[in-house]
Amino acid sequence: CNTLHHTAPHYNSHIFAGGDWCYENGFLIADTKEAFILETAGTEYWATELIGKGQRRNISNGLSIREPYTTHPKLLDLCKAKKWWDGVSAFDWKVAIGGGGVA
């Protein structure tokens, strides 16, 4: 991986390693070149938001990402199949996952 952001799937695989438990959480991940938020949902799904240079961001007890920079490869298909997202409008992580069901 040539940037920290491309390690998101690696972080997520360690969070869920060996478990079939459901855990939603948010992580601020940064180095000297970039920063991003990684939010998790269900037993394997995740989304990231890249924090631009000079921007500030915080996380708290709830989903905060609206339009993700990247997502778990199967997330959009899951949300469309479960009718949590129409597949046409911009994907909103917080609305789809927060208002959907169990991922």
C-alpha positions in Angstrom: 0.0 0.0 0.0 1.4 3.3 -1.0 -0.9 5.4 1.2 -2.3 4.9 4.7 -5.9 5.1 3.3 -5.4 2.0 1.3 -4.9 0.0 4.5 -8.5 0.4 5.5 -9.5 -3.2 4.6 -6.4 -4.4 6.5 -7.5 -2.5 9.7 -11.0 -3.9 9.3 -9.9 -7.5 8.9 -8.2 -7.2 12.3 -11.2 -5.6 14.0 -13.4 -8.5 13.0 -10.9 -11.3 12.9 -12.4 -14.6 14.0 -15.7 -13.2 15.2 -19.2 -13.4 14.2 -20.2 -10.6 16.5 -21.6 -7.3 15.5 -19.6 -4.2 16.2 -20.1 -0.6 15.1 -17.4 1.9 15.8 -15.4 4.7 14.3 -11.6 5.2 14.1 -9.5 8.2 13.2 -6.4 7.0 11.4 -3.6 9.3 10.5 0.0 9.7 9.6 2.1 12.7 8.5 0.6 12.7 5.0 -3.1 11.9 5.3 -5.9 11.2 7.7 -9.2 9.3 7.3 -12.1 8.0 9.3 -12.9 4.3 9.2 -16.4 3.3 10.4 -17.5 -0.3 10.8 -21.0 -1.9 10.8 -22.2 -5.4 11.3 -19.8 -8.2 11.1 -17.7 -7.1 8.2 -18.8 -3.9 6.5 -17.0 -0.6 6.6 -16.8 2.9 5.0 -14.0 5.5 4.9 -14.0 9.3 4.7 -10.8 11.0 3.6 -10.0 14.1 5.6 -8.5 16.7 3.3 -5.5 18.9 4.0 -6.4 21.6 6.4 -9.8 20.0 7.3 -10.8 19.1 10.8 -13.1 16.2 11.8 -14.2 14.5 14.9 -16.1 11.3 15.6 -18.4 10.3 18.5 -21.0 7.8 19.5 -22.8 7.4 16.2 -22.3 7.0 12.4 -20.9 10.2 11.0 -19.8 9.4 7.4 -22.3 10.6 4.8 -20.8 10.1 1.3 -17.9 7.6 1.8 -14.6 7.8 0.0 -14.4 4.0 -0.2 -16.6 1.1 1.2 -16.4 -2.6 1.7 -16.6 -4.1 -1.9 -20.0 -5.7 -1.3 -21.7 -2.9 0.8 -23.5 -1.1 -2.0 -25.0 -4.4 -3.3 -26.1 -5.4 0.2 -27.8 -2.0 0.8 -29.6 -2.1 -2.5 -30.7 -5.7 -2.0 -32.1 -4.9 1.4 -33.7 -1.7 0.1 -31.7 0.5 2.4 -30.6 2.5 -0.7 -32.2 2.9 -4.1 -29.0 2.5 -6.1 -29.7 5.7 -8.0 -29.2 8.6 -5.5 -25.8 9.3 -3.9 -25.0 6.6 -1.3 -25.3 7.9 2.2 -23.6 5.6 4.7 -25.3 7.1 7.8 -28.8 6.9 6.3 -28.4 3.4 4.8 -26.7 1.7 7.7 -28.1 3.8 10.5 -31.7 3.5 9.2 -31.4 0.1 7.6 -31.0 -2.9 9.6 -28.3 -5.4 10.6 -25.5 -5.4 8.1 
